Amino acid sequence: MGGSVSGQCEQGALMADELDLLQEQDELLNQLHIQAARQRSCLEGKSRKRCECCGNRIPLRRQQAIPGVRTCTECQRVLEIRQKQYLR
């Protein structure tokens, strides 16, 4: 195998930097998808009265606070946890 130890370290650092950049880009893309989905919900305007995941009632205060809301707080929490786990 050729190359110096310092050359191999530099190459490894470059690969780590590239991986970090890809992860940052993936996170940004994910945030853009979330923002677009929220905007679509707001454009639809009308909040659901029942959660589309579990069917439980969505409290009126939540419907008013988040125009176009589609999930109850518990289902939304689970969805966000799953989303974070997917990104890892």
HTML snippet that shows the backbone in 3Dmol.js (N, CA, C, O; Angstrom):
<script src="https://3Dmol.org/build/3Dmol-min.js"></script>
<div id="view" style="width:600px;height:400px;position:relative"></div>
<script>
const pdb = `
ATOM      1  N   MET A   1       0.835  -1.174   0.000  1.00  0.00           N
ATOM      2  CA  MET A   1       0.000   0.000   0.000  1.00  0.00           C
ATOM      3  C   MET A   1       0.879   1.235   0.000  1.00  0.00           C
ATOM      4  O   MET A   1       1.890   1.296   0.699  1.00  0.00           O
ATOM      5  N   GLY A   2       0.482   2.214  -0.789  1.00  0.00           N
ATOM      6  CA  GLY A   2       1.281   3.426  -0.880  1.00  0.00           C
ATOM      7  C   GLY A   2       0.674   4.540  -0.076  1.00  0.00           C
ATOM      8  O   GLY A   2      -0.415   4.412   0.483  1.00  0.00           O
ATOM      9  N   GLY A   3       1.393   5.631  -0.028  1.00  0.00           N
ATOM     10  CA  GLY A   3       0.889   6.823   0.635  1.00  0.00           C
ATOM     11  C   GLY A   3       1.373   6.909   2.058  1.00  0.00           C
ATOM     12  O   GLY A   3       1.543   5.905   2.751  1.00  0.00           O
ATOM     13  N   SER A   4       1.586   8.116   2.466  1.00  0.00           N
ATOM     14  CA  SER A   4       2.048   8.334   3.829  1.00  0.00           C
ATOM     15  C   SER A   4       0.879   8.298   4.802  1.00  0.00           C
ATOM     16  O   SER A   4      -0.287   8.387   4.417  1.00  0.00           O
ATOM     17  N   VAL A   5       1.228   8.166   6.053  1.00  0.00           N
ATOM     18  CA  VAL A   5       0.204   8.153   7.093  1.00  0.00           C
ATOM     19  C   VAL A   5      -0.531   9.489   7.109  1.00  0.00           C
ATOM     20  O   VAL A   5      -1.754   9.527   7.248  1.00  0.00           O
ATOM     21  N   SER A   6       0.215  10.586   6.967  1.00  0.00           N
ATOM     22  CA  SER A   6      -0.439  11.902   6.982  1.00  0.00           C
ATOM     23  C   SER A   6      -1.340  12.063   5.764  1.00  0.00           C
ATOM     24  O   SER A   6      -2.393  12.694   5.855  1.00  0.00           O
ATOM     25  N   GLY A   7      -0.942  11.505   4.634  1.00  0.00           N
ATOM     26  CA  GLY A   7      -1.790  11.560   3.438  1.00  0.00           C
ATOM     27  C   GLY A   7      -3.071  10.775   3.635  1.00  0.00           C
ATOM     28  O   GLY A   7      -4.143  11.203   3.206  1.00  0.00           O
ATOM     29  N   GLN A   8      -2.960   9.626   4.283  1.00  0.00           N
ATOM     30  CA  GLN A   8      -4.147   8.817   4.561  1.00  0.00           C
ATOM     31  C   GLN A   8      -5.061   9.518   5.556  1.00  0.00           C
ATOM     32  O   GLN A   8      -6.284   9.446   5.433  1.00  0.00           O
ATOM     33  N   CYS A   9      -4.478  10.196   6.539  1.00  0.00           N
ATOM     34  CA  CYS A   9      -5.280  10.941   7.514  1.00  0.00           C
ATOM     35  C   CYS A   9      -6.022  12.084   6.838  1.00  0.00           C
ATOM     36  O   CYS A   9      -7.193  12.332   7.124  1.00  0.00           O
ATOM     37  N   GLU A  10      -5.327  12.782   5.934  1.00  0.00           N
ATOM     38  CA  GLU A  10      -5.967  13.885   5.215  1.00  0.00           C
ATOM     39  C   GLU A  10      -7.119  13.366   4.359  1.00  0.00           C
ATOM     40  O   GLU A  10      -8.182  13.983   4.290  1.00  0.00           O
ATOM     41  N   GLN A  11      -6.894  12.227   3.708  1.00  0.00           N
ATOM     42  CA  GLN A  11      -7.949  11.645   2.874  1.00  0.00           C
ATOM     43  C   GLN A  11      -9.147  11.237   3.738  1.00  0.00           C
ATOM     44  O   GLN A  11     -10.295  11.446   3.348  1.00  0.00           O
ATOM     45  N   GLY A  12      -8.880  10.663   4.897  1.00  0.00           N
ATOM     46  CA  GLY A  12      -9.953  10.286   5.812  1.00  0.00           C
ATOM     47  C   GLY A  12     -10.721  11.500   6.308  1.00  0.00           C
ATOM     48  O   GLY A  12     -11.944  11.457   6.440  1.00  0.00           O
ATOM     49  N   ALA A  13     -10.001  12.584   6.583  1.00  0.00           N
ATOM     50  CA  ALA A  13     -10.653  13.818   7.036  1.00  0.00           C
ATOM     51  C   ALA A  13     -11.531  14.389   5.933  1.00  0.00           C
ATOM     52  O   ALA A  13     -12.630  14.875   6.200  1.00  0.00           O
ATOM     53  N   LEU A  14     -11.046  14.332   4.685  1.00  0.00           N
ATOM     54  CA  LEU A  14     -11.844  14.824   3.558  1.00  0.00           C
ATOM     55  C   LEU A  14     -13.115  14.003   3.397  1.00  0.00           C
ATOM     56  O   LEU A  14     -14.183  14.554   3.130  1.00  0.00           O
ATOM     57  N   MET A  15     -13.006  12.695   3.558  1.00  0.00           N
ATOM     58  CA  MET A  15     -14.186  11.838   3.440  1.00  0.00           C
ATOM     59  C   MET A  15     -15.182  12.146   4.557  1.00  0.00           C
ATOM     60  O   MET A  15     -16.390  12.163   4.322  1.00  0.00           O
ATOM     61  N   ALA A  16     -14.687  12.386   5.757  1.00  0.00           N
ATOM     62  CA  ALA A  16     -15.570  12.728   6.876  1.00  0.00           C
ATOM     63  C   ALA A  16     -16.258  14.063   6.616  1.00  0.00           C
ATOM     64  O   ALA A  16     -17.445  14.221   6.902  1.00  0.00           O
ATOM     65  N   ASP A  17     -15.505  15.028   6.070  1.00  0.00           N
ATOM     66  CA  ASP A  17     -16.096  16.328   5.734  1.00  0.00           C
ATOM     67  C   ASP A  17     -17.182  16.174   4.674  1.00  0.00           C
ATOM     68  O   ASP A  17     -18.235  16.806   4.761  1.00  0.00           O
ATOM     69  N   GLU A  18     -16.924  15.337   3.679  1.00  0.00           N
ATOM     70  CA  GLU A  18     -17.920  15.103   2.633  1.00  0.00           C
ATOM     71  C   GLU A  18     -19.171  14.456   3.215  1.00  0.00           C
ATOM     72  O   GLU A  18     -20.290  14.810   2.843  1.00  0.00           O
ATOM     73  N   LEU A  19     -18.982  13.514   4.122  1.00  0.00           N
ATOM     74  CA  LEU A  19     -20.121  12.856   4.768  1.00  0.00           C
ATOM     75  C   LEU A  19     -20.921  13.860   5.594  1.00  0.00           C
ATOM     76  O   LEU A  19     -22.152  13.856   5.560  1.00  0.00           O
ATOM     77  N   ASP A  20     -20.223  14.718   6.333  1.00  0.00           N
ATOM     78  CA  ASP A  20     -20.912  15.765   7.103  1.00  0.00           C
ATOM     79  C   ASP A  20     -21.725  16.667   6.184  1.00  0.00           C
ATOM     80  O   ASP A  20     -22.865  17.009   6.497  1.00  0.00           O
ATOM     81  N   LEU A  21     -21.145  17.051   5.060  1.00  0.00           N
ATOM     82  CA  LEU A  21     -21.839  17.913   4.107  1.00  0.00           C
ATOM     83  C   LEU A  21     -23.078  17.219   3.549  1.00  0.00           C
ATOM     84  O   LEU A  21     -24.133  17.840   3.424  1.00  0.00           O
ATOM     85  N   LEU A  22     -22.957  15.946   3.218  1.00  0.00           N
ATOM     86  CA  LEU A  22     -24.111  15.193   2.714  1.00  0.00           C
ATOM     87  C   LEU A  22     -25.209  15.098   3.766  1.00  0.00           C
ATOM     88  O   LEU A  22     -26.392  15.206   3.442  1.00  0.00           O
ATOM     89  N   GLN A  23     -24.825  14.896   5.019  1.00  0.00           N
ATOM     90  CA  GLN A  23     -25.817  14.825   6.093  1.00  0.00           C
ATOM     91  C   GLN A  23     -26.511  16.171   6.284  1.00  0.00           C
ATOM     92  O   GLN A  23     -27.719  16.221   6.514  1.00  0.00           O
ATOM     93  N   GLU A  24     -25.754  17.256   6.188  1.00  0.00           N
ATOM     94  CA  GLU A  24     -26.350  18.590   6.306  1.00  0.00           C
ATOM     95  C   GLU A  24     -27.318  18.848   5.157  1.00  0.00           C
ATOM     96  O   GLU A  24     -28.399  19.400   5.363  1.00  0.00           O
ATOM     97  N   GLN A  25     -26.929  18.447   3.946  1.00  0.00           N
ATOM     98  CA  GLN A  25     -27.804  18.627   2.791  1.00  0.00           C
ATOM     99  C   GLN A  25     -29.070  17.795   2.938  1.00  0.00           C
ATOM    100  O   GLN A  25     -30.159  18.248   2.585  1.00  0.00           O
ATOM    101  N   ASP A  26     -28.930  16.586   3.456  1.00  0.00           N
ATOM    102  CA  ASP A  26     -30.084  15.718   3.671  1.00  0.00           C
ATOM    103  C   ASP A  26     -31.037  16.338   4.689  1.00  0.00           C
ATOM    104  O   ASP A  26     -32.254  16.310   4.505  1.00  0.00           O
ATOM    105  N   GLU A  27     -30.482  16.895   5.761  1.00  0.00           N
ATOM    106  CA  GLU A  27     -31.302  17.548   6.783  1.00  0.00           C
ATOM    107  C   GLU A  27     -32.023  18.764   6.203  1.00  0.00           C
ATOM    108  O   GLU A  27     -33.203  18.979   6.483  1.00  0.00           O
ATOM    109  N   LEU A  28     -31.322  19.556   5.401  1.00  0.00           N
ATOM    110  CA  LEU A  28     -31.940  20.725   4.776  1.00  0.00           C
ATOM    111  C   LEU A  28     -33.069  20.300   3.847  1.00  0.00           C
ATOM    112  O   LEU A  28     -34.143  20.901   3.852  1.00  0.00           O
ATOM    113  N   LEU A  29     -32.827  19.278   3.059  1.00  0.00           N
ATOM    114  CA  LEU A  29     -33.858  18.776   2.154  1.00  0.00           C
ATOM    115  C   LEU A  29     -35.072  18.290   2.938  1.00  0.00           C
ATOM    116  O   LEU A  29     -36.211  18.544   2.547  1.00  0.00           O
ATOM    117  N   ASN A  30     -34.828  17.597   4.033  1.00  0.00           N
ATOM    118  CA  ASN A  30     -35.918  17.126   4.885  1.00  0.00           C
ATOM    119  C   ASN A  30     -36.724  18.301   5.437  1.00  0.00           C
ATOM    120  O   ASN A  30     -37.954  18.266   5.438  1.00  0.00           O
ATOM    121  N   GLN A  31     -36.034  19.336   5.905  1.00  0.00           N
ATOM    122  CA  GLN A  31     -36.724  20.513   6.433  1.00  0.00           C
ATOM    123  C   GLN A  31     -37.557  21.198   5.347  1.00  0.00           C
ATOM    124  O   GLN A  31     -38.654  21.687   5.618  1.00  0.00           O
ATOM    125  N   LEU A  32     -37.036  21.233   4.123  1.00  0.00           N
ATOM    126  CA  LEU A  32     -37.793  21.827   3.015  1.00  0.00           C
ATOM    127  C   LEU A  32     -39.047  21.016   2.712  1.00  0.00           C
ATOM    128  O   LEU A  32     -40.099  21.583   2.418  1.00  0.00           O
ATOM    129  N   HIS A  33     -38.938  19.692   2.783  1.00  0.00           N
ATOM    130  CA  HIS A  33     -40.110  18.834   2.569  1.00  0.00           C
ATOM    131  C   HIS A  33     -41.163  19.079   3.652  1.00  0.00           C
ATOM    132  O   HIS A  33     -42.357  19.163   3.365  1.00  0.00           O
ATOM    133  N   ILE A  34     -40.705  19.192   4.890  1.00  0.00           N
ATOM    134  CA  ILE A  34     -41.630  19.451   5.997  1.00  0.00           C
ATOM    135  C   ILE A  34     -42.311  20.802   5.803  1.00  0.00           C
ATOM    136  O   ILE A  34     -43.524  20.923   5.970  1.00  0.00           O
ATOM    137  N   GLN A  35     -41.524  21.813   5.449  1.00  0.00           N
ATOM    138  CA  GLN A  35     -42.088  23.145   5.239  1.00  0.00           C
ATOM    139  C   GLN A  35     -43.106  23.130   4.099  1.00  0.00           C
ATOM    140  O   GLN A  35     -44.166  23.745   4.209  1.00  0.00           O
ATOM    141  N   ALA A  36     -42.791  22.437   3.013  1.00  0.00           N
ATOM    142  CA  ALA A  36     -43.724  22.359   1.885  1.00  0.00           C
ATOM    143  C   ALA A  36     -45.015  21.657   2.290  1.00  0.00           C
ATOM    144  O   ALA A  36     -46.104  22.069   1.891  1.00  0.00           O
ATOM    145  N   ALA A  37     -44.889  20.595   3.084  1.00  0.00           N
ATOM    146  CA  ALA A  37     -46.082  19.876   3.538  1.00  0.00           C
ATOM    147  C   ALA A  37     -46.940  20.767   4.429  1.00  0.00           C
ATOM    148  O   ALA A  37     -48.167  20.755   4.330  1.00  0.00           O
ATOM    149  N   ARG A  38     -46.297  21.531   5.291  1.00  0.00           N
ATOM    150  CA  ARG A  38     -47.053  22.446   6.158  1.00  0.00           C
ATOM    151  C   ARG A  38     -47.746  23.526   5.336  1.00  0.00           C
ATOM    152  O   ARG A  38     -48.881  23.902   5.627  1.00  0.00           O
ATOM    153  N   GLN A  39     -47.063  24.023   4.313  1.00  0.00           N
ATOM    154  CA  GLN A  39     -47.670  25.048   3.469  1.00  0.00           C
ATOM    155  C   GLN A  39     -48.864  24.482   2.712  1.00  0.00           C
ATOM    156  O   GLN A  39     -49.885  25.152   2.557  1.00  0.00           O
ATOM    157  N   ARG A  40     -48.728  23.242   2.240  1.00  0.00           N
ATOM    158  CA  ARG A  40     -49.865  22.612   1.552  1.00  0.00           C
ATOM    159  C   ARG A  40     -51.039  22.477   2.510  1.00  0.00           C
ATOM    160  O   ARG A  40     -52.185  22.728   2.135  1.00  0.00           O
ATOM    161  N   SER A  41     -50.755  22.083   3.743  1.00  0.00           N
ATOM    162  CA  SER A  41     -51.821  21.958   4.741  1.00  0.00           C
ATOM    163  C   SER A  41     -52.490  23.297   4.981  1.00  0.00           C
ATOM    164  O   SER A  41     -53.715  23.383   5.073  1.00  0.00           O
ATOM    165  N   CYS A  42     -51.687  24.334   5.081  1.00  0.00           N
ATOM    166  CA  CYS A  42     -52.248  25.666   5.323  1.00  0.00           C
ATOM    167  C   CYS A  42     -53.056  26.135   4.125  1.00  0.00           C
ATOM    168  O   CYS A  42     -54.084  26.793   4.283  1.00  0.00           O
ATOM    169  N   LEU A  43     -52.595  25.799   2.929  1.00  0.00           N
ATOM    170  CA  LEU A  43     -53.345  26.185   1.741  1.00  0.00           C
ATOM    171  C   LEU A  43     -54.685  25.466   1.710  1.00  0.00           C
ATOM    172  O   LEU A  43     -55.698  26.030   1.296  1.00  0.00           O
ATOM    173  N   GLU A  44     -54.675  24.220   2.153  1.00  0.00           N
ATOM    174  CA  GLU A  44     -55.934  23.488   2.237  1.00  0.00           C
ATOM    175  C   GLU A  44     -56.815  24.156   3.286  1.00  0.00           C
ATOM    176  O   GLU A  44     -58.043  24.111   3.210  1.00  0.00           O
ATOM    177  N   GLY A  45     -56.160  24.777   4.264  1.00  0.00           N
ATOM    178  CA  GLY A  45     -56.831  25.625   5.223  1.00  0.00           C
ATOM    179  C   GLY A  45     -57.616  24.930   6.309  1.00  0.00           C
ATOM    180  O   GLY A  45     -57.454  25.258   7.485  1.00  0.00           O
ATOM    181  N   LYS A  46     -58.428  24.019   5.967  1.00  0.00           N
ATOM    182  CA  LYS A  46     -59.333  23.440   6.944  1.00  0.00           C
ATOM    183  C   LYS A  46     -58.630  22.345   7.747  1.00  0.00           C
ATOM    184  O   LYS A  46     -58.077  21.394   7.196  1.00  0.00           O
ATOM    185  N   SER A  47     -58.674  22.514   9.050  1.00  0.00           N
ATOM    186  CA  SER A  47     -58.103  21.499   9.931  1.00  0.00           C
ATOM    187  C   SER A  47     -59.057  20.317  10.033  1.00  0.00           C
ATOM    188  O   SER A  47     -60.276  20.462   9.935  1.00  0.00           O
ATOM    189  N   ARG A  48     -58.468  19.149  10.231  1.00  0.00           N
ATOM    190  CA  ARG A  48     -59.296  17.966  10.457  1.00  0.00           C
ATOM    191  C   ARG A  48     -59.831  17.998  11.880  1.00  0.00           C
ATOM    192  O   ARG A  48     -59.176  18.494  12.796  1.00  0.00           O
ATOM    193  N   LYS A  49     -61.008  17.471  12.045  1.00  0.00           N
ATOM    194  CA  LYS A  49     -61.586  17.365  13.390  1.00  0.00           C
ATOM    195  C   LYS A  49     -61.108  16.087  14.072  1.00  0.00           C
ATOM    196  O   LYS A  49     -61.078  15.998  15.299  1.00  0.00           O
ATOM    197  N   ARG A  50     -60.732  15.093  13.254  1.00  0.00           N
ATOM    198  CA  ARG A  50     -60.230  13.821  13.779  1.00  0.00           C
ATOM    199  C   ARG A  50     -58.865  13.534  13.169  1.00  0.00           C
ATOM    200  O   ARG A  50     -58.601  13.862  12.012  1.00  0.00           O
ATOM    201  N   CYS A  51     -58.011  12.922  13.964  1.00  0.00           N
ATOM    202  CA  CYS A  51     -56.653  12.586  13.537  1.00  0.00           C
ATOM    203  C   CYS A  51     -56.695  11.585  12.390  1.00  0.00           C
ATOM    204  O   CYS A  51     -57.429  10.598  12.444  1.00  0.00           O
ATOM    205  N   GLU A  52     -55.903  11.844  11.350  1.00  0.00           N
ATOM    206  CA  GLU A  52     -55.889  10.922  10.217  1.00  0.00           C
ATOM    207  C   GLU A  52     -55.129   9.636  10.529  1.00  0.00           C
ATOM    208  O   GLU A  52     -55.215   8.673   9.767  1.00  0.00           O
ATOM    209  N   CYS A  53     -54.391   9.603  11.629  1.00  0.00           N
ATOM    210  CA  CYS A  53     -53.661   8.388  12.009  1.00  0.00           C
ATOM    211  C   CYS A  53     -54.472   7.480  12.931  1.00  0.00           C
ATOM    212  O   CYS A  53     -54.593   6.280  12.684  1.00  0.00           O
ATOM    213  N   CYS A  54     -55.024   8.061  13.990  1.00  0.00           N
ATOM    214  CA  CYS A  54     -55.691   7.232  15.003  1.00  0.00           C
ATOM    215  C   CYS A  54     -57.203   7.428  15.072  1.00  0.00           C
ATOM    216  O   CYS A  54     -57.910   6.605  15.653  1.00  0.00           O
ATOM    217  N   GLY A  55     -57.697   8.505  14.486  1.00  0.00           N
ATOM    218  CA  GLY A  55     -59.132   8.755  14.496  1.00  0.00           C
ATOM    219  C   GLY A  55     -59.650   9.487  15.723  1.00  0.00           C
ATOM    220  O   GLY A  55     -60.837   9.804  15.799  1.00  0.00           O
ATOM    221  N   ASN A  56     -58.768   9.760  16.691  1.00  0.00           N
ATOM    222  CA  ASN A  56     -59.192  10.516  17.877  1.00  0.00           C
ATOM    223  C   ASN A  56     -59.487  11.962  17.502  1.00  0.00           C
ATOM    224  O   ASN A  56     -58.999  12.477  16.496  1.00  0.00           O
ATOM    225  N   ARG A  57     -60.298  12.601  18.336  1.00  0.00           N
ATOM    226  CA  ARG A  57     -60.636  14.009  18.092  1.00  0.00           C
ATOM    227  C   ARG A  57     -59.402  14.896  18.276  1.00  0.00           C
ATOM    228  O   ARG A  57     -58.590  14.674  19.174  1.00  0.00           O
ATOM    229  N   ILE A  58     -59.281  15.897  17.416  1.00  0.00           N
ATOM    230  CA  ILE A  58     -58.225  16.897  17.551  1.00  0.00           C
ATOM    231  C   ILE A  58     -58.845  18.085  18.285  1.00  0.00           C
ATOM    232  O   ILE A  58     -59.840  18.640  17.821  1.00  0.00           O
ATOM    233  N   PRO A  59     -58.273  18.481  19.420  1.00  0.00           N
ATOM    234  CA  PRO A  59     -58.848  19.587  20.185  1.00  0.00           C
ATOM    235  C   PRO A  59     -58.975  20.860  19.339  1.00  0.00           C
ATOM    236  O   PRO A  59     -58.127  21.152  18.496  1.00  0.00           O
ATOM    237  N   LEU A  60     -60.038  21.593  19.585  1.00  0.00           N
ATOM    238  CA  LEU A  60     -60.321  22.814  18.834  1.00  0.00           C
ATOM    239  C   LEU A  60     -59.156  23.801  18.921  1.00  0.00           C
ATOM    240  O   LEU A  60     -58.823  24.457  17.933  1.00  0.00           O
ATOM    241  N   ARG A  61     -58.541  23.907  20.089  1.00  0.00           N
ATOM    242  CA  ARG A  61     -57.402  24.836  20.243  1.00  0.00           C
ATOM    243  C   ARG A  61     -56.261  24.458  19.314  1.00  0.00           C
ATOM    244  O   ARG A  61     -55.598  25.339  18.766  1.00  0.00           O
ATOM    245  N   ARG A  62     -56.017  23.159  19.123  1.00  0.00           N
ATOM    246  CA  ARG A  62     -54.964  22.715  18.195  1.00  0.00           C
ATOM    247  C   ARG A  62     -55.364  23.036  16.760  1.00  0.00           C
ATOM    248  O   ARG A  62     -54.535  23.484  15.968  1.00  0.00           O
ATOM    249  N   GLN A  63     -56.618  22.810  16.427  1.00  0.00           N
ATOM    250  CA  GLN A  63     -57.100  23.117  15.078  1.00  0.00           C
ATOM    251  C   GLN A  63     -56.919  24.602  14.763  1.00  0.00           C
ATOM    252  O   GLN A  63     -56.537  24.967  13.651  1.00  0.00           O
ATOM    253  N   GLN A  64     -57.193  25.445  15.744  1.00  0.00           N
ATOM    254  CA  GLN A  64     -57.076  26.887  15.545  1.00  0.00           C
ATOM    255  C   GLN A  64     -55.616  27.339  15.508  1.00  0.00           C
ATOM    256  O   GLN A  64     -55.264  28.256  14.766  1.00  0.00           O
ATOM    257  N   ALA A  65     -54.775  26.696  16.305  1.00  0.00           N
ATOM    258  CA  ALA A  65     -53.363  27.082  16.386  1.00  0.00           C
ATOM    259  C   ALA A  65     -52.578  26.667  15.151  1.00  0.00           C
ATOM    260  O   ALA A  65     -51.620  27.339  14.769  1.00  0.00           O
ATOM    261  N   ILE A  66     -52.979  25.556  14.520  1.00  0.00           N
ATOM    262  CA  ILE A  66     -52.252  25.024  13.366  1.00  0.00           C
ATOM    263  C   ILE A  66     -53.241  24.819  12.226  1.00  0.00           C
ATOM    264  O   ILE A  66     -53.806  23.734  12.088  1.00  0.00           O
ATOM    265  N   PRO A  67     -53.457  25.845  11.408  1.00  0.00           N
ATOM    266  CA  PRO A  67     -54.397  25.693  10.293  1.00  0.00           C
ATOM    267  C   PRO A  67     -53.998  24.516   9.398  1.00  0.00           C
ATOM    268  O   PRO A  67     -52.834  24.378   9.022  1.00  0.00           O
ATOM    269  N   GLY A  68     -54.956  23.690   9.072  1.00  0.00           N
ATOM    270  CA  GLY A  68     -54.684  22.526   8.230  1.00  0.00           C
ATOM    271  C   GLY A  68     -54.133  21.332   8.985  1.00  0.00           C
ATOM    272  O   GLY A  68     -53.659  20.378   8.367  1.00  0.00           O
ATOM    273  N   VAL A  69     -54.186  21.364  10.324  1.00  0.00           N
ATOM    274  CA  VAL A  69     -53.646  20.260  11.120  1.00  0.00           C
ATOM    275  C   VAL A  69     -54.365  18.956  10.758  1.00  0.00           C
ATOM    276  O   VAL A  69     -55.571  18.944  10.509  1.00  0.00           O
ATOM    277  N   ARG A  70     -53.596  17.857  10.734  1.00  0.00           N
ATOM    278  CA  ARG A  70     -54.152  16.579  10.309  1.00  0.00           C
ATOM    279  C   ARG A  70     -53.994  15.483  11.358  1.00  0.00           C
ATOM    280  O   ARG A  70     -54.592  14.413  11.245  1.00  0.00           O
ATOM    281  N   THR A  71     -53.175  15.761  12.388  1.00  0.00           N
ATOM    282  CA  THR A  71     -52.911  14.732  13.398  1.00  0.00           C
ATOM    283  C   THR A  71     -53.060  15.298  14.808  1.00  0.00           C
ATOM    284  O   THR A  71     -52.888  16.495  15.039  1.00  0.00           O
ATOM    285  N   CYS A  72     -53.385  14.404  15.740  1.00  0.00           N
ATOM    286  CA  CYS A  72     -53.429  14.793  17.153  1.00  0.00           C
ATOM    287  C   CYS A  72     -51.989  14.951  17.651  1.00  0.00           C
ATOM    288  O   CYS A  72     -51.043  14.567  16.963  1.00  0.00           O
ATOM    289  N   THR A  73     -51.832  15.512  18.839  1.00  0.00           N
ATOM    290  CA  THR A  73     -50.482  15.767  19.349  1.00  0.00           C
ATOM    291  C   THR A  73     -49.694  14.475  19.564  1.00  0.00           C
ATOM    292  O   THR A  73     -48.496  14.431  19.286  1.00  0.00           O
ATOM    293  N   GLU A  74     -50.346  13.432  20.051  1.00  0.00           N
ATOM    294  CA  GLU A  74     -49.635  12.168  20.301  1.00  0.00           C
ATOM    295  C   GLU A  74     -49.139  11.546  18.998  1.00  0.00           C
ATOM    296  O   GLU A  74     -47.987  11.121  18.916  1.00  0.00           O
ATOM    297  N   CYS A  75     -49.990  11.490  17.992  1.00  0.00           N
ATOM    298  CA  CYS A  75     -49.572  10.913  16.707  1.00  0.00           C
ATOM    299  C   CYS A  75     -48.497  11.771  16.052  1.00  0.00           C
ATOM    300  O   CYS A  75     -47.572  11.241  15.436  1.00  0.00           O
ATOM    301  N   GLN A  76     -48.609  13.084  16.179  1.00  0.00           N
ATOM    302  CA  GLN A  76     -47.590  13.973  15.621  1.00  0.00           C
ATOM    303  C   GLN A  76     -46.254  13.744  16.304  1.00  0.00           C
ATOM    304  O   GLN A  76     -45.210  13.750  15.650  1.00  0.00           O
ATOM    305  N   ARG A  77     -46.279  13.541  17.619  1.00  0.00           N
ATOM    306  CA  ARG A  77     -45.048  13.261  18.368  1.00  0.00           C
ATOM    307  C   ARG A  77     -44.392  11.980  17.864  1.00  0.00           C
ATOM    308  O   ARG A  77     -43.179  11.937  17.658  1.00  0.00           O
ATOM    309  N   VAL A  78     -45.195  10.941  17.667  1.00  0.00           N
ATOM    310  CA  VAL A  78     -44.678   9.661  17.172  1.00  0.00           C
ATOM    311  C   VAL A  78     -44.104   9.829  15.764  1.00  0.00           C
ATOM    312  O   VAL A  78     -43.035   9.299  15.462  1.00  0.00           O
ATOM    313  N   LEU A  79     -44.804  10.558  14.911  1.00  0.00           N
ATOM    314  CA  LEU A  79     -44.322  10.796  13.547  1.00  0.00           C
ATOM    315  C   LEU A  79     -42.978  11.518  13.558  1.00  0.00           C
ATOM    316  O   LEU A  79     -42.085  11.180  12.781  1.00  0.00           O
ATOM    317  N   GLU A  80     -42.833  12.505  14.428  1.00  0.00           N
ATOM    318  CA  GLU A  80     -41.578  13.249  14.507  1.00  0.00           C
ATOM    319  C   GLU A  80     -40.448  12.385  15.042  1.00  0.00           C
ATOM    320  O   GLU A  80     -39.315  12.503  14.577  1.00  0.00           O
ATOM    321  N   ILE A  81     -40.730  11.519  16.007  1.00  0.00           N
ATOM    322  CA  ILE A  81     -39.706  10.601  16.524  1.00  0.00           C
ATOM    323  C   ILE A  81     -39.262   9.654  15.419  1.00  0.00           C
ATOM    324  O   ILE A  81     -38.065   9.431  15.236  1.00  0.00           O
ATOM    325  N   ARG A  82     -40.207   9.100  14.689  1.00  0.00           N
ATOM    326  CA  ARG A  82     -39.864   8.196  13.583  1.00  0.00           C
ATOM    327  C   ARG A  82     -39.044   8.917  12.526  1.00  0.00           C
ATOM    328  O   ARG A  82     -38.097   8.352  11.979  1.00  0.00           O
ATOM    329  N   GLN A  83     -39.402  10.159  12.238  1.00  0.00           N
ATOM    330  CA  GLN A  83     -38.672  10.950  11.250  1.00  0.00           C
ATOM    331  C   GLN A  83     -37.225  11.138  11.687  1.00  0.00           C
ATOM    332  O   GLN A  83     -36.311  11.012  10.872  1.00  0.00           O
ATOM    333  N   LYS A  84     -37.005  11.441  12.975  1.00  0.00           N
ATOM    334  CA  LYS A  84     -35.650  11.630  13.487  1.00  0.00           C
ATOM    335  C   LYS A  84     -34.860  10.331  13.418  1.00  0.00           C
ATOM    336  O   LYS A  84     -33.678  10.345  13.077  1.00  0.00           O
ATOM    337  N   GLN A  85     -35.498   9.213  13.736  1.00  0.00           N
ATOM    338  CA  GLN A  85     -34.817   7.920  13.689  1.00  0.00           C
ATOM    339  C   GLN A  85     -34.452   7.558  12.260  1.00  0.00           C
ATOM    340  O   GLN A  85     -33.412   6.945  12.021  1.00  0.00           O
ATOM    341  N   TYR A  86     -35.294   7.931  11.312  1.00  0.00           N
ATOM    342  CA  TYR A  86     -35.030   7.647   9.903  1.00  0.00           C
ATOM    343  C   TYR A  86     -33.796   8.399   9.424  1.00  0.00           C
ATOM    344  O   TYR A  86     -33.037   7.891   8.599  1.00  0.00           O
ATOM    345  N   LEU A  87     -33.597   9.605   9.938  1.00  0.00           N
ATOM    346  CA  LEU A  87     -32.475  10.427   9.502  1.00  0.00           C
ATOM    347  C   LEU A  87     -31.144   9.922  10.034  1.00  0.00           C
ATOM    348  O   LEU A  87     -30.099  10.284   9.494  1.00  0.00           O
ATOM    349  N   ARG A  88     -31.151   9.113  11.057  1.00  0.00           N
ATOM    350  CA  ARG A  88     -29.894   8.623  11.647  1.00  0.00           C
ATOM    351  C   ARG A  88     -29.268   7.558  10.817  1.00  0.00           C
ATOM    352  O   ARG A  88     -28.209   7.041  11.172  1.00  0.00           O
TER     353      ARG A  88
END
`;
const viewer = $3Dmol.createViewer("view");
viewer.addModel(pdb, "pdb");
viewer.setStyle({}, {cartoon: {color: "spectrum"}});
viewer.zoomTo();
viewer.render();
</script>
